[in-house]
């Protein structure tokens, strides 16, 4: 079994749906965080999920 996780950068005034739409637009525009940012996100996610 495997899971896909989606990390959203949600602003306080955004709904979850709006944040998901903004993430989709970022994905198609190619405007994504750099490798350093993803490494930090991955390390934090592992810490939370694996313990």
PQR file of N, CA, C, O and H, with PARSE charges and radii, in Angstrom:
ATOM      1  N   UNK A   1       0.849  -1.160   0.000 -0.4000 1.5000
ATOM      2  CA  UNK A   1       0.000   0.000   0.000 -0.0000 2.0000
ATOM      3  C   UNK A   1       0.902   1.232   0.000  0.5500 1.7000
ATOM      4  O   UNK A   1       1.953   1.244   0.641 -0.5500 1.4000
ATOM      5  N   UNK A   2       0.485   2.248  -0.714 -0.4000 1.5000
ATOM      6  CA  UNK A   2       1.231   3.505  -0.724 -0.0000 2.0000
ATOM      7  C   UNK A   2       0.236   4.663  -0.741  0.5500 1.7000
ATOM      8  O   UNK A   2      -0.938   4.504  -1.078 -0.5500 1.4000
ATOM      9  H   UNK A   2      -0.368   2.238  -1.234  0.4000 1.0000
ATOM     10  N   UNK A   3       0.741   5.807  -0.373 -0.4000 1.5000
ATOM     11  CA  UNK A   3      -0.085   7.006  -0.325 -0.0000 2.0000
ATOM     12  C   UNK A   3       0.628   8.132  -1.055  0.5500 1.7000
ATOM     13  O   UNK A   3       1.857   8.183  -1.077 -0.5500 1.4000
ATOM     14  H   UNK A   3       1.694   5.936  -0.099  0.4000 1.0000
ATOM     15  N   UNK A   4      -0.124   9.016  -1.639 -0.4000 1.5000
ATOM     16  CA  UNK A   4       0.413  10.242  -2.220 -0.0000 2.0000
ATOM     17  C   UNK A   4       0.047  11.384  -1.281  0.5500 1.7000
ATOM     18  O   UNK A   4      -1.106  11.518  -0.872 -0.5500 1.4000
ATOM     19  H   UNK A   4      -1.123   8.975  -1.621  0.4000 1.0000
ATOM     20  N   UNK A   5       1.023  12.195  -0.947 -0.4000 1.5000
ATOM     21  CA  UNK A   5       0.780  13.362  -0.103 -0.0000 2.0000
ATOM     22  C   UNK A   5       0.894  14.614  -0.949  0.5500 1.7000
ATOM     23  O   UNK A   5       1.788  14.732  -1.788 -0.5500 1.4000
ATOM     24  H   UNK A   5       1.960  12.086  -1.280  0.4000 1.0000
ATOM     25  N   UNK A   6      -0.003  15.534  -0.727 -0.4000 1.5000
ATOM     26  CA  UNK A   6       0.049  16.816  -1.407 -0.0000 2.0000
ATOM     27  C   UNK A   6       0.224  17.894  -0.349  0.5500 1.7000
ATOM     28  O   UNK A   6      -0.598  18.026   0.558 -0.5500 1.4000
ATOM     29  H   UNK A   6      -0.729  15.438  -0.046  0.4000 1.0000
ATOM     30  N   UNK A   7       1.303  18.665  -0.469 -0.4000 1.5000
ATOM     31  CA  UNK A   7       1.567  19.748   0.464 -0.0000 2.0000
ATOM     32  C   UNK A   7       1.095  21.048  -0.168  0.5500 1.7000
ATOM     33  O   UNK A   7       1.508  21.402  -1.272 -0.5500 1.4000
ATOM     34  H   UNK A   7       1.971  18.557  -1.205  0.4000 1.0000
ATOM     35  N   UNK A   8       0.229  21.751   0.543 -0.4000 1.5000
ATOM     36  CA  UNK A   8      -0.317  23.004   0.037 -0.0000 2.0000
ATOM     37  C   UNK A   8       0.179  24.162   0.880  0.5500 1.7000
ATOM     38  O   UNK A   8       0.252  24.066   2.105 -0.5500 1.4000
ATOM     39  H   UNK A   8      -0.106  21.463   1.440  0.4000 1.0000
ATOM     40  N   UNK A   9       0.517  25.247   0.222 -0.4000 1.5000
ATOM     41  CA  UNK A   9       0.876  26.481   0.899 -0.0000 2.0000
ATOM     42  C   UNK A   9      -0.389  27.320   0.960  0.5500 1.7000
ATOM     43  O   UNK A   9      -0.687  28.070   0.030 -0.5500 1.4000
ATOM     44  H   UNK A   9       0.457  25.325  -0.774  0.4000 1.0000
ATOM     45  N   UNK A  10      -1.138  27.195   2.059 -0.4000 1.5000
ATOM     46  CA  UNK A  10      -2.442  27.841   2.187 -0.0000 2.0000
ATOM     47  C   UNK A  10      -2.317  29.132   2.985  0.5500 1.7000
ATOM     48  O   UNK A  10      -1.860  29.128   4.129 -0.5500 1.4000
ATOM     49  H   UNK A  10      -0.896  26.586   2.814  0.4000 1.0000
ATOM     50  N   UNK A  11      -2.724  30.228   2.374 -0.4000 1.5000
ATOM     51  CA  UNK A  11      -2.769  31.511   3.074 -0.0000 2.0000
ATOM     52  C   UNK A  11      -3.990  31.541   3.990  0.5500 1.7000
ATOM     53  O   UNK A  11      -4.964  30.822   3.761 -0.5500 1.4000
ATOM     54  H   UNK A  11      -3.095  30.232   1.446  0.4000 1.0000
ATOM     55  N   UNK A  12      -3.933  32.367   5.014 -0.4000 1.5000
ATOM     56  CA  UNK A  12      -5.018  32.428   6.003 -0.0000 2.0000
ATOM     57  C   UNK A  12      -6.377  32.732   5.365  0.5500 1.7000
ATOM     58  O   UNK A  12      -7.403  32.208   5.799 -0.5500 1.4000
ATOM     59  H   UNK A  12      -3.143  32.951   5.199  0.4000 1.0000
ATOM     60  N   UNK A  13      -6.376  33.578   4.340 -0.4000 1.5000
ATOM     61  CA  UNK A  13      -7.653  33.964   3.724 -0.0000 2.0000
ATOM     62  C   UNK A  13      -8.110  33.013   2.619  0.5500 1.7000
ATOM     63  O   UNK A  13      -9.184  33.207   2.049 -0.5500 1.4000
ATOM     64  H   UNK A  13      -5.543  34.004   3.988  0.4000 1.0000
ATOM     65  N   UNK A  14      -7.315  31.989   2.307 -0.4000 1.5000
ATOM     66  CA  UNK A  14      -7.664  31.029   1.255 -0.0000 2.0000
ATOM     67  C   UNK A  14      -8.445  29.849   1.812  0.5500 1.7000
ATOM     68  O   UNK A  14      -8.229  29.421   2.946 -0.5500 1.4000
ATOM     69  H   UNK A  14      -6.443  31.831   2.770  0.4000 1.0000
ATOM     70  N   UNK A  15      -9.353  29.334   1.000 -0.4000 1.5000
ATOM     71  CA  UNK A  15      -9.990  28.062   1.333 -0.0000 2.0000
ATOM     72  C   UNK A  15      -9.040  26.952   0.886  0.5500 1.7000
ATOM     73  O   UNK A  15      -8.105  27.199   0.125 -0.5500 1.4000
ATOM     74  H   UNK A  15      -9.529  29.682   0.079  0.4000 1.0000
ATOM     75  N   UNK A  16      -9.282  25.739   1.357 -0.4000 1.5000
ATOM     76  CA  UNK A  16      -8.437  24.613   0.931 -0.0000 2.0000
ATOM     77  C   UNK A  16      -8.568  24.393  -0.572  0.5500 1.7000
ATOM     78  O   UNK A  16      -7.599  24.035  -1.242 -0.5500 1.4000
ATOM     79  H   UNK A  16     -10.042  25.538   1.975  0.4000 1.0000
ATOM     80  N   UNK A  17      -9.769  24.608  -1.094 -0.4000 1.5000
ATOM     81  CA  UNK A  17      -9.999  24.446  -2.536 -0.0000 2.0000
ATOM     82  C   UNK A  17      -9.180  25.467  -3.337  0.5500 1.7000
ATOM     83  O   UNK A  17      -8.581  25.127  -4.357 -0.5500 1.4000
ATOM     84  H   UNK A  17     -10.556  24.899  -0.550  0.4000 1.0000
ATOM     85  N   UNK A  18      -9.159  26.713  -2.868 -0.4000 1.5000
ATOM     86  CA  UNK A  18      -8.369  27.750  -3.542 -0.0000 2.0000
ATOM     87  C   UNK A  18      -6.872  27.436  -3.481  0.5500 1.7000
ATOM     88  O   UNK A  18      -6.145  27.659  -4.450 -0.5500 1.4000
ATOM     89  H   UNK A  18      -9.645  26.989  -2.039  0.4000 1.0000
ATOM     90  N   UNK A  19      -6.423  26.922  -2.345 -0.4000 1.5000
ATOM     91  CA  UNK A  19      -5.008  26.559  -2.207 -0.0000 2.0000
ATOM     92  C   UNK A  19      -4.650  25.420  -3.158  0.5500 1.7000
ATOM     93  O   UNK A  19      -3.570  25.420  -3.749 -0.5500 1.4000
ATOM     94  H   UNK A  19      -7.013  26.741  -1.559  0.4000 1.0000
ATOM     95  N   UNK A  20      -5.551  24.451  -3.309 -0.4000 1.5000
ATOM     96  CA  UNK A  20      -5.309  23.337  -4.228 -0.0000 2.0000
ATOM     97  C   UNK A  20      -5.260  23.836  -5.674  0.5500 1.7000
ATOM     98  O   UNK A  20      -4.420  23.389  -6.454 -0.5500 1.4000
ATOM     99  H   UNK A  20      -6.428  24.451  -2.829  0.4000 1.0000
ATOM    100  N   UNK A  21      -6.150  24.755  -6.030 -0.4000 1.5000
ATOM    101  CA  UNK A  21      -6.146  25.321  -7.384 -0.0000 2.0000
ATOM    102  C   UNK A  21      -4.854  26.095  -7.647  0.5500 1.7000
ATOM    103  O   UNK A  21      -4.284  26.002  -8.734 -0.5500 1.4000
ATOM    104  H   UNK A  21      -6.833  25.119  -5.396  0.4000 1.0000
ATOM    105  N   UNK A  22      -4.394  26.855  -6.659 -0.4000 1.5000
ATOM    106  CA  UNK A  22      -3.148  27.615  -6.806 -0.0000 2.0000
ATOM    107  C   UNK A  22      -1.966  26.666  -6.987  0.5500 1.7000
ATOM    108  O   UNK A  22      -1.064  26.944  -7.777 -0.5500 1.4000
ATOM    109  H   UNK A  22      -4.856  26.931  -5.776  0.4000 1.0000
ATOM    110  N   UNK A  23      -1.964  25.553  -6.263 -0.4000 1.5000
ATOM    111  CA  UNK A  23      -0.888  24.567  -6.391 -0.0000 2.0000
ATOM    112  C   UNK A  23      -0.898  23.945  -7.783  0.5500 1.7000
ATOM    113  O   UNK A  23       0.159  23.706  -8.366 -0.5500 1.4000
ATOM    114  H   UNK A  23      -2.696  25.327  -5.621  0.4000 1.0000
ATOM    115  N   UNK A  24      -2.086  23.685  -8.315 -0.4000 1.5000
ATOM    116  CA  UNK A  24      -2.200  23.141  -9.674 -0.0000 2.0000
ATOM    117  C   UNK A  24      -1.634  24.118 -10.697  0.5500 1.7000
ATOM    118  O   UNK A  24      -0.928  23.719 -11.623 -0.5500 1.4000
ATOM    119  H   UNK A  24      -2.945  23.879  -7.841  0.4000 1.0000
ATOM    120  N   UNK A  25      -1.944  25.390 -10.526 -0.4000 1.5000
ATOM    121  CA  UNK A  25      -1.440  26.412 -11.449 -0.0000 2.0000
ATOM    122  C   UNK A  25       0.077  26.512 -11.367  0.5500 1.7000
ATOM    123  O   UNK A  25       0.744  26.666 -12.391 -0.5500 1.4000
ATOM    124  H   UNK A  25      -2.518  25.714  -9.773  0.4000 1.0000
ATOM    125  N   UNK A  26       0.632  26.426 -10.151 -0.4000 1.5000
ATOM    126  CA  UNK A  26       2.088  26.444  -9.986 -0.0000 2.0000
ATOM    127  C   UNK A  26       2.722  25.269 -10.712  0.5500 1.7000
ATOM    128  O   UNK A  26       3.759  25.408 -11.362 -0.5500 1.4000
ATOM    129  H   UNK A  26       0.091  26.301  -9.320  0.4000 1.0000
ATOM    130  N   UNK A  27       2.081  24.104 -10.592 -0.4000 1.5000
ATOM    131  CA  UNK A  27       2.625  22.891 -11.212 -0.0000 2.0000
ATOM    132  C   UNK A  27       2.688  23.028 -12.728  0.5500 1.7000
ATOM    133  O   UNK A  27       3.675  22.629 -13.346 -0.5500 1.4000
ATOM    134  H   UNK A  27       1.239  23.991 -10.064  0.4000 1.0000
ATOM    135  N   UNK A  28       1.651  23.584 -13.325 -0.4000 1.5000
ATOM    136  CA  UNK A  28       1.626  23.706 -14.784 -0.0000 2.0000
ATOM    137  C   UNK A  28       2.504  24.849 -15.282  0.5500 1.7000
ATOM    138  O   UNK A  28       2.953  24.826 -16.428 -0.5500 1.4000
ATOM    139  H   UNK A  28       0.849  23.909 -12.823  0.4000 1.0000
ATOM    140  N   UNK A  29       2.756  25.852 -14.432 -0.4000 1.5000
ATOM    141  CA  UNK A  29       3.583  26.987 -14.853 -0.0000 2.0000
ATOM    142  C   UNK A  29       5.072  26.698 -14.711  0.5500 1.7000
ATOM    143  O   UNK A  29       5.901  27.426 -15.258 -0.5500 1.4000
ATOM    144  H   UNK A  29       2.392  25.870 -13.501  0.4000 1.0000
ATOM    145  N   UNK A  30       5.416  25.643 -13.981 -0.4000 1.5000
ATOM    146  CA  UNK A  30       6.824  25.319 -13.765 -0.0000 2.0000
ATOM    147  C   UNK A  30       7.448  26.128 -12.643  0.5500 1.7000
ATOM    148  O   UNK A  30       8.646  26.005 -12.389 -0.5500 1.4000
ATOM    149  H   UNK A  30       4.743  25.052 -13.536  0.4000 1.0000
ATOM    150  N   UNK A  31       6.661  26.951 -11.966 -0.4000 1.5000
ATOM    151  CA  UNK A  31       7.152  27.781 -10.858 -0.0000 2.0000
ATOM    152  C   UNK A  31       7.070  26.975  -9.568  0.5500 1.7000
ATOM    153  O   UNK A  31       6.082  27.044  -8.838 -0.5500 1.4000
ATOM    154  H   UNK A  31       5.687  27.050 -12.172  0.4000 1.0000
ATOM    155  N   UNK A  32       8.126  26.211  -9.300 -0.4000 1.5000
ATOM    156  CA  UNK A  32       8.129  25.327  -8.136 -0.0000 2.0000
ATOM    157  C   UNK A  32       9.279  25.665  -7.198  0.5500 1.7000
ATOM    158  O   UNK A  32      10.254  26.303  -7.595 -0.5500 1.4000
ATOM    159  H   UNK A  32       8.929  26.155  -9.893  0.4000 1.0000
ATOM    160  N   UNK A  33       9.152  25.227  -5.947 -0.4000 1.5000
ATOM    161  CA  UNK A  33      10.268  25.424  -5.017 -0.0000 2.0000
ATOM    162  C   UNK A  33      11.510  24.677  -5.495  0.5500 1.7000
ATOM    163  O   UNK A  33      11.408  23.672  -6.199 -0.5500 1.4000
ATOM    164  H   UNK A  33       8.360  24.709  -5.624  0.4000 1.0000
ATOM    165  N   UNK A  34      12.670  25.171  -5.111 -0.4000 1.5000
ATOM    166  CA  UNK A  34      13.924  24.547  -5.498 -0.0000 2.0000
ATOM    167  C   UNK A  34      14.185  23.254  -4.745  0.5500 1.7000
ATOM    168  O   UNK A  34      13.450  22.893  -3.826 -0.5500 1.4000
ATOM    169  H   UNK A  34      12.753  25.988  -4.539  0.4000 1.0000
ATOM    170  N   UNK A  35      15.242  22.566  -5.151 -0.4000 1.5000
ATOM    171  CA  UNK A  35      15.591  21.286  -4.537 -0.0000 2.0000
ATOM    172  C   UNK A  35      15.852  21.409  -3.039  0.5500 1.7000
ATOM    173  O   UNK A  35      15.502  20.510  -2.274 -0.5500 1.4000
ATOM    174  H   UNK A  35      15.838  22.860  -5.897  0.4000 1.0000
ATOM    175  N   UNK A  36      16.458  22.506  -2.617 -0.4000 1.5000
ATOM    176  CA  UNK A  36      16.737  22.704  -1.198 -0.0000 2.0000
ATOM    177  C   UNK A  36      15.468  22.745  -0.367  0.5500 1.7000
ATOM    178  O   UNK A  36      15.407  22.178   0.724 -0.5500 1.4000
ATOM    179  H   UNK A  36      16.742  23.236  -3.238  0.4000 1.0000
ATOM    180  N   UNK A  37      14.458  23.420  -0.891 -0.4000 1.5000
ATOM    181  CA  UNK A  37      13.177  23.506  -0.186 -0.0000 2.0000
ATOM    182  C   UNK A  37      12.522  22.139  -0.100  0.5500 1.7000
ATOM    183  O   UNK A  37      11.998  21.769   0.951 -0.5500 1.4000
ATOM    184  H   UNK A  37      14.507  23.881  -1.777  0.4000 1.0000
ATOM    185  N   UNK A  38      12.545  21.373  -1.206 -0.4000 1.5000
ATOM    186  CA  UNK A  38      11.936  20.046  -1.194 -0.0000 2.0000
ATOM    187  C   UNK A  38      12.667  19.112  -0.245  0.5500 1.7000
ATOM    188  O   UNK A  38      12.038  18.264   0.388 -0.5500 1.4000
ATOM    189  H   UNK A  38      12.971  21.673  -2.059  0.4000 1.0000
ATOM    190  N   UNK A  39      13.972  19.248  -0.136 -0.4000 1.5000
ATOM    191  CA  UNK A  39      14.737  18.425   0.804 -0.0000 2.0000
ATOM    192  C   UNK A  39      14.298  18.707   2.237  0.5500 1.7000
ATOM    193  O   UNK A  39      14.166  17.786   3.043 -0.5500 1.4000
ATOM    194  H   UNK A  39      14.483  19.937  -0.651  0.4000 1.0000
ATOM    195  N   UNK A  40      14.073  19.978   2.551 -0.4000 1.5000
ATOM    196  CA  UNK A  40      13.615  20.353   3.892 -0.0000 2.0000
ATOM    197  C   UNK A  40      12.205  19.825   4.160  0.5500 1.7000
ATOM    198  O   UNK A  40      11.922  19.334   5.253 -0.5500 1.4000
ATOM    199  H   UNK A  40      14.180  20.727   1.896  0.4000 1.0000
ATOM    200  N   UNK A  41      11.328  19.925   3.168 -0.4000 1.5000
ATOM    201  CA  UNK A  41       9.963  19.416   3.317 -0.0000 2.0000
ATOM    202  C   UNK A  41       9.987  17.905   3.519  0.5500 1.7000
ATOM    203  O   UNK A  41       9.298  17.381   4.394 -0.5500 1.4000
ATOM    204  H   UNK A  41      11.558  20.324   2.281  0.4000 1.0000
ATOM    205  N   UNK A  42      10.772  17.214   2.720 -0.4000 1.5000
ATOM    206  CA  UNK A  42      10.870  15.760   2.821 -0.0000 2.0000
ATOM    207  C   UNK A  42      11.387  15.333   4.193  0.5500 1.7000
ATOM    208  O   UNK A  42      10.850  14.406   4.799 -0.5500 1.4000
ATOM    209  H   UNK A  42      11.332  17.640   2.009  0.4000 1.0000
ATOM    210  N   UNK A  43      12.415  16.000   4.677 -0.4000 1.5000
ATOM    211  CA  UNK A  43      12.969  15.660   5.991 -0.0000 2.0000
ATOM    212  C   UNK A  43      11.931  15.866   7.094  0.5500 1.7000
ATOM    213  O   UNK A  43      11.804  15.031   7.989 -0.5500 1.4000
ATOM    214  H   UNK A  43      12.851  16.753   4.185  0.4000 1.0000
ATOM    215  N   UNK A  44      11.197  16.964   7.034 -0.4000 1.5000
ATOM    216  CA  UNK A  44      10.165  17.235   8.043 -0.0000 2.0000
ATOM    217  C   UNK A  44       9.019  16.235   7.955  0.5500 1.7000
ATOM    218  O   UNK A  44       8.512  15.777   8.979 -0.5500 1.4000
ATOM    219  H   UNK A  44      11.300  17.642   6.307  0.4000 1.0000
ATOM    220  N   UNK A  45       8.611  15.897   6.738 -0.4000 1.5000
ATOM    221  CA  UNK A  45       7.528  14.925   6.560 -0.0000 2.0000
ATOM    222  C   UNK A  45       7.936  13.557   7.088  0.5500 1.7000
ATOM    223  O   UNK A  45       7.138  12.876   7.732 -0.5500 1.4000
ATOM    224  H   UNK A  45       9.022  16.269   5.906  0.4000 1.0000
ATOM    225  N   UNK A  46       9.162  13.156   6.821 -0.4000 1.5000
ATOM    226  CA  UNK A  46       9.637  11.869   7.342 -0.0000 2.0000
ATOM    227  C   UNK A  46       9.625  11.854   8.859  0.5500 1.7000
ATOM    228  O   UNK A  46       9.250  10.856   9.475 -0.5500 1.4000
ATOM    229  H   UNK A  46       9.810  13.709   6.298  0.4000 1.0000
ATOM    230  N   UNK A  47      10.033  12.956   9.458 -0.4000 1.5000
ATOM    231  CA  UNK A  47      10.065  13.049  10.914 -0.0000 2.0000
ATOM    232  C   UNK A  47       8.667  12.867  11.500  0.5500 1.7000
ATOM    233  O   UNK A  47       8.493  12.174  12.503 -0.5500 1.4000
ATOM    234  H   UNK A  47      10.337  13.767   8.958  0.4000 1.0000
ATOM    235  N   UNK A  48       7.679  13.489  10.872 -0.4000 1.5000
ATOM    236  CA  UNK A  48       6.303  13.400  11.355 -0.0000 2.0000
ATOM    237  C   UNK A  48       5.713  12.020  11.089  0.5500 1.7000
ATOM    238  O   UNK A  48       5.087  11.431  11.970 -0.5500 1.4000
ATOM    239  H   UNK A  48       7.820  14.052  10.058  0.4000 1.0000
ATOM    240  N   UNK A  49       5.909  11.503   9.881 -0.4000 1.5000
ATOM    241  CA  UNK A  49       5.260  10.256   9.485 -0.0000 2.0000
ATOM    242  C   UNK A  49       5.929   9.007  10.052  0.5500 1.7000
ATOM    243  O   UNK A  49       5.253   8.040  10.403 -0.5500 1.4000
ATOM    244  H   UNK A  49       6.418  11.981   9.165  0.4000 1.0000
ATOM    245  N   UNK A  50       7.247   9.030  10.139 -0.4000 1.5000
ATOM    246  CA  UNK A  50       7.969   7.843  10.598 -0.0000 2.0000
ATOM    247  C   UNK A  50       8.226   7.914  12.102  0.5500 1.7000
ATOM    248  O   UNK A  50       8.239   6.891  12.787 -0.5500 1.4000
ATOM    249  H   UNK A  50       7.796   9.816   9.854  0.4000 1.0000
ATOM    250  N   UNK A  51       8.427   9.111  12.598 -0.4000 1.5000
ATOM    251  CA  UNK A  51       8.596   9.286  14.036 -0.0000 2.0000
ATOM    252  C   UNK A  51       9.968   9.389  14.509  0.5500 1.7000
ATOM    253  O   UNK A  51      10.198   9.539  15.709 -0.5500 1.4000
ATOM    254  H   UNK A  51       8.417   9.941  12.041  0.4000 1.0000
TER
END
